[in-house]
Amino acid sequence: MNIISGGVCAAKGYTASGVHCGIRKNKSKNDIALIFSEKKANAAAVYTTNLVKGAPLTVTKKHISDGQAQAIICNSGNANTCNANGIEVAEKMCELTANELGINAEDVVVASTGVIGQPLDIEPIKAGIPMLKAQLGNNSLQAAYGIMTTDTKVKEIAVSFEIGGVECKIGGIAKGSGMIHPDMATMLVFITTDCAISSNLLQKALSSDIKDTFNMVSVDGDTSTNDMVVVMANGMAGNKEITEENDDFASFMKALNTITVYLCRCIAADGEGATKLLECKVTGAKDDFTAKKVAKSIICSSLTKAAMFGADANWGRVLCAIGYAKCDVDVNKVDVAFKSNKGVIEVCKEGSGIEFSEEKAKEILLENEIEILVTLGDGNASSTAWGCDLTYDYVKINGDYRT
Amino acid sequence: MNIISGGVCAAKGYTASGVHCGIRKNKSKNDIALIFSEKKANAAAVYTTNLVKGAPLTVTKKHISDGQAQAIICNSGNANTCNANGIEVAEKMCELTANELGINAEDVVVASTGVIGQPLDIEPIKAGIPMLKAQLGNNSLQAAYGIMTTDTKVKEIAVSFEIGGVECKIGGIAKGSGMIHPDMATMLVFITTDCAISSNLLQKALSSDIKDTFNMVSVDGDTSTNDMVVVMANGMAGNKEITEENDDFASFMKALNTITVYLCRCIAADGEGATKLLECKVTGAKDDFTAKKVAKSIICSSLTKAAMFGADANWGRVLCAIGYAKCDVDVNKVDVAFKSNKGVIEVCKEGSGIEFSEEKAKEILLENEIEILVTLGDGNASSTAWGCDLTYDYVKINGDYRT
């Protein structure tokens, strides 16, 4: 498997674009994006479990119910959620996109991200869609910019892999930043592949993958109303279609996982206000459930996050987060260490503090990618969760998000 | 019922003291406190549900198992948690206190609060206990100062009430600030009363009360390892002992609730870095469980907390938090309003935004006590939760807590 360039346009038959149409006031920021497959693609999606759901999710669910899609239209700057006319606007976005591309509105996936509860004006979108059509090309990056909200970094990735001797490609873009605590679904992620795979297995691959990837990310504990991951597979690579859980399916899963893990790390590292990526690796758990719960509890702890911001090896907060994770853990068997490019340092053995060099710990924690290593000494299950530190800028960004 | 002065010394037979003994470096801060009842008292307690428990909790549980106690010794600056010799040190604290007071070590309640995982030196405590004894008197305030960590305000309250025509008193002190997300128990709260009540009913009153009070407080979602509420009732008011759930018990519950609600509000308002007290009132819920879950979900939402800091009426975040509360709520029936001394403003009706004056909203949200009013339109259950805003200072305080 090789990392390649091109993002969502890396796989055969996909083009993309992103422009500023006027939803955002800042003209230098793209606010609408389009991804198009020249051939109708099998499609799968997962959505937020928040009871409050963005109108675009309702429309997308309906459109994708036949397992197929050909285009994705997504705006930023407004979530089109909790609006009385939300569904109407989301449907109109699909209709406008379909007319422009000469496809069916039922084959358009629609997504929106931004502030909740403010009506989304269709006028700038009406103007934007023809611009998007005109710009369609190898423009994954422009599309990735178009879906960003408070993200500071663009998030895209692609890999090539082989299925039955045929080269396939898969690529994705994502937006993250705030209101990130996916639960059985995730933030906005769009993935394209030219691999031929049935829509059933595509959904199976996605639903399985997110349990260990996007569902293990948290920026702030707030599960968004508009989370969505969509994968399109147009089959243009020419491999024999994957229709069962064989070796080819495993190869596809591996490629998909490379894309999703990369995007998880990007989303966590670029969490609102974040200065550090936190990766919590729990090993020695009695079962998968425990490993996941413990890892996620640590990554969500405001106190642990603030300590990491301060490069403070305050491991007691890690123990505290393990203790309230509501799992069957023997806290007297827990070991904790911190790791980064500068080395690794053990700070807690069997539930009690051990002597360690504060100086060395500081040096390790001043890096911008920190691993929190936890061993539960209770079995063989393991899990990884991704998060970020809690900083002044998180407060700043969210203290006046709407103004 | 009347609010009176005196805190934990208001009720008959109780004295208290607080001094600096050297656990903290800052000599101007008290770091150890003592509460003493001249008569052995019935006692009840509730503790954190965190699996990682401070050593003092283990010792206190043992000592209080007979339903009685006569003194409370509590230090700040070190939680005596995750230390190999923690139990030994906690027992020593009881022994030293008992010797000084001429009582049994088994009648001493011990508590500690501060950093986790650093050995607690017994030497300063050895020196401090005789000082505490010497200062015993009407010094509730000094004791309240002695248990503070990052608290900025001292928290004490007392009320008088009548049981069968006899005047009884009840008072309490508390420490809060960070690592506050009590779960079936709470932070450090010490309550004294001269009301005669059996230890069974005292425990029943406390266990019932905290479900609607301390368990509905959150500062940062981190359930502490050392949470504890202790009530002592020495019977010196002279009322007929309460031994059943009659009208007298109801009167006692009401007095207790006045103390606990007051302390909840103090703890939330003085959350680490807080500039605002948030009080979320949920009404119209289908049941108590739903009302509580929804209220607590809102009060815990980092995004809602940051919006309140910025006086931003970003009610979409309130809806979002309701949606992920994992309750059976019809989000299309939800109304939201914000209220303070400056008035009340409706911002969401039946799950959708309504037009409102941003100017008026700002004026309301700039106050330092904000009510978030949520109506679910689904029944008659209601609940209140208390929290605070998320500020730069929360990050500052916790970025370098140990240094």
HADDOCK unambig.tbl for C-alpha pairs under 7 A between the chains (distance, minus, plus):
assign (segid A and resid 50 and name CA) (segid B and resid 323 and name CA) 4.76 0.50 0.50
assign (segid A and resid 50 and name CA) (segid B and resid 324 and name CA) 4.63 0.50 0.50
assign (segid A and resid 51 and name CA) (segid B and resid 323 and name CA) 4.28 0.50 0.50
assign (segid A and resid 51 and name CA) (segid B and resid 324 and name CA) 6.34 0.50 0.50
assign (segid A and resid 51 and name CA) (segid B and resid 331 and name CA) 6.90 0.50 0.50
assign (segid A and resid 52 and name CA) (segid B and resid 319 and name CA) 6.91 0.50 0.50
assign (segid A and resid 52 and name CA) (segid B and resid 320 and name CA) 6.23 0.50 0.50
assign (segid A and resid 52 and name CA) (segid B and resid 323 and name CA) 4.85 0.50 0.50
assign (segid A and resid 52 and name CA) (segid B and resid 331 and name CA) 6.21 0.50 0.50
assign (segid A and resid 82 and name CA) (segid B and resid 351 and name CA) 5.88 0.50 0.50
assign (segid A and resid 82 and name CA) (segid B and resid 352 and name CA) 4.56 0.50 0.50
assign (segid A and resid 82 and name CA) (segid B and resid 353 and name CA) 6.45 0.50 0.50
assign (segid A and resid 83 and name CA) (segid B and resid 352 and name CA) 5.17 0.50 0.50
assign (segid A and resid 83 and name CA) (segid B and resid 353 and name CA) 6.32 0.50 0.50
assign (segid A and resid 84 and name CA) (segid B and resid 352 and name CA) 5.87 0.50 0.50
assign (segid A and resid 116 and name CA) (segid B and resid 316 and name CA) 4.85 0.50 0.50
assign (segid A and resid 117 and name CA) (segid B and resid 316 and name CA) 5.71 0.50 0.50
assign (segid A and resid 117 and name CA) (segid B and resid 352 and name CA) 6.50 0.50 0.50
assign (segid A and resid 117 and name CA) (segid B and resid 353 and name CA) 5.22 0.50 0.50
assign (segid A and resid 118 and name CA) (segid B and resid 353 and name CA) 6.80 0.50 0.50
assign (segid A and resid 220 and name CA) (segid B and resid 302 and name CA) 6.27 0.50 0.50
assign (segid A and resid 222 and name CA) (segid B and resid 301 and name CA) 6.33 0.50 0.50
assign (segid A and resid 222 and name CA) (segid B and resid 321 and name CA) 6.93 0.50 0.50
assign (segid A and resid 223 and name CA) (segid B and resid 324 and name CA) 6.24 0.50 0.50
assign (segid A and resid 224 and name CA) (segid B and resid 320 and name CA) 6.59 0.50 0.50
assign (segid A and resid 225 and name CA) (segid B and resid 320 and name CA) 6.13 0.50 0.50
assign (segid A and resid 301 and name CA) (segid B and resid 222 and name CA) 6.33 0.50 0.50
assign (segid A and resid 302 and name CA) (segid B and resid 220 and name CA) 6.26 0.50 0.50
assign (segid A and resid 303 and name CA) (segid B and resid 398 and name CA) 6.34 0.50 0.50
assign (segid A and resid 306 and name CA) (segid B and resid 395 and name CA) 5.70 0.50 0.50
assign (segid A and resid 306 and name CA) (segid B and resid 398 and name CA) 5.37 0.50 0.50
assign (segid A and resid 306 and name CA) (segid B and resid 399 and name CA) 4.79 0.50 0.50
assign (segid A and resid 307 and name CA) (segid B and resid 398 and name CA) 5.90 0.50 0.50
assign (segid A and resid 307 and name CA) (segid B and resid 399 and name CA) 4.61 0.50 0.50
assign (segid A and resid 307 and name CA) (segid B and resid 400 and name CA) 6.50 0.50 0.50
assign (segid A and resid 309 and name CA) (segid B and resid 399 and name CA) 5.74 0.50 0.50
assign (segid A and resid 310 and name CA) (segid B and resid 399 and name CA) 4.01 0.50 0.50
assign (segid A and resid 310 and name CA) (segid B and resid 400 and name CA) 5.45 0.50 0.50
assign (segid A and resid 312 and name CA) (segid B and resid 399 and name CA) 6.94 0.50 0.50
assign (segid A and resid 312 and name CA) (segid B and resid 400 and name CA) 6.21 0.50 0.50
assign (segid A and resid 316 and name CA) (segid B and resid 116 and name CA) 4.88 0.50 0.50
assign (segid A and resid 316 and name CA) (segid B and resid 117 and name CA) 5.73 0.50 0.50
assign (segid A and resid 319 and name CA) (segid B and resid 52 and name CA) 6.92 0.50 0.50
assign (segid A and resid 320 and name CA) (segid B and resid 52 and name CA) 6.22 0.50 0.50
assign (segid A and resid 320 and name CA) (segid B and resid 224 and name CA) 6.62 0.50 0.50
assign (segid A and resid 320 and name CA) (segid B and resid 225 and name CA) 6.16 0.50 0.50
assign (segid A and resid 321 and name CA) (segid B and resid 222 and name CA) 6.94 0.50 0.50
assign (segid A and resid 323 and name CA) (segid B and resid 50 and name CA) 4.76 0.50 0.50
assign (segid A and resid 323 and name CA) (segid B and resid 51 and name CA) 4.28 0.50 0.50
assign (segid A and resid 323 and name CA) (segid B and resid 52 and name CA) 4.85 0.50 0.50
assign (segid A and resid 324 and name CA) (segid B and resid 50 and name CA) 4.63 0.50 0.50
assign (segid A and resid 324 and name CA) (segid B and resid 51 and name CA) 6.34 0.50 0.50
assign (segid A and resid 324 and name CA) (segid B and resid 223 and name CA) 6.26 0.50 0.50
assign (segid A and resid 331 and name CA) (segid B and resid 51 and name CA) 6.91 0.50 0.50
assign (segid A and resid 331 and name CA) (segid B and resid 52 and name CA) 6.24 0.50 0.50
assign (segid A and resid 351 and name CA) (segid B and resid 82 and name CA) 5.93 0.50 0.50
assign (segid A and resid 352 and name CA) (segid B and resid 82 and name CA) 4.58 0.50 0.50
assign (segid A and resid 352 and name CA) (segid B and resid 83 and name CA) 5.22 0.50 0.50
assign (segid A and resid 352 and name CA) (segid B and resid 84 and name CA) 5.92 0.50 0.50
assign (segid A and resid 352 and name CA) (segid B and resid 117 and name CA) 6.54 0.50 0.50
assign (segid A and resid 353 and name CA) (segid B and resid 82 and name CA) 6.47 0.50 0.50
assign (segid A and resid 353 and name CA) (segid B and resid 83 and name CA) 6.37 0.50 0.50
assign (segid A and resid 353 and name CA) (segid B and resid 117 and name CA) 5.27 0.50 0.50
assign (segid A and resid 353 and name CA) (segid B and resid 118 and name CA) 6.86 0.50 0.50
assign (segid A and resid 390 and name CA) (segid B and resid 395 and name CA) 6.70 0.50 0.50
assign (segid A and resid 391 and name CA) (segid B and resid 395 and name CA) 5.85 0.50 0.50
assign (segid A and resid 392 and name CA) (segid B and resid 392 and name CA) 4.99 0.50 0.50
assign (segid A and resid 392 and name CA) (segid B and resid 395 and name CA) 6.13 0.50 0.50
assign (segid A and resid 395 and name CA) (segid B and resid 306 and name CA) 5.71 0.50 0.50
assign (segid A and resid 395 and name CA) (segid B and resid 390 and name CA) 6.69 0.50 0.50
assign (segid A and resid 395 and name CA) (segid B and resid 391 and name CA) 5.84 0.50 0.50
assign (segid A and resid 395 and name CA) (segid B and resid 392 and name CA) 6.10 0.50 0.50
assign (segid A and resid 398 and name CA) (segid B and resid 303 and name CA) 6.34 0.50 0.50
assign (segid A and resid 398 and name CA) (segid B and resid 306 and name CA) 5.36 0.50 0.50
assign (segid A and resid 398 and name CA) (segid B and resid 307 and name CA) 5.89 0.50 0.50
assign (segid A and resid 399 and name CA) (segid B and resid 306 and name CA) 4.76 0.50 0.50
assign (segid A and resid 399 and name CA) (segid B and resid 307 and name CA) 4.59 0.50 0.50
assign (segid A and resid 399 and name CA) (segid B and resid 309 and name CA) 5.72 0.50 0.50
assign (segid A and resid 399 and name CA) (segid B and resid 310 and name CA) 4.01 0.50 0.50
assign (segid A and resid 399 and name CA) (segid B and resid 312 and name CA) 6.94 0.50 0.50
assign (segid A and resid 400 and name CA) (segid B and resid 307 and name CA) 6.48 0.50 0.50
assign (segid A and resid 400 and name CA) (segid B and resid 310 and name CA) 5.40 0.50 0.50
assign (segid A and resid 400 and name CA) (segid B and resid 312 and name CA) 6.19 0.50 0.50
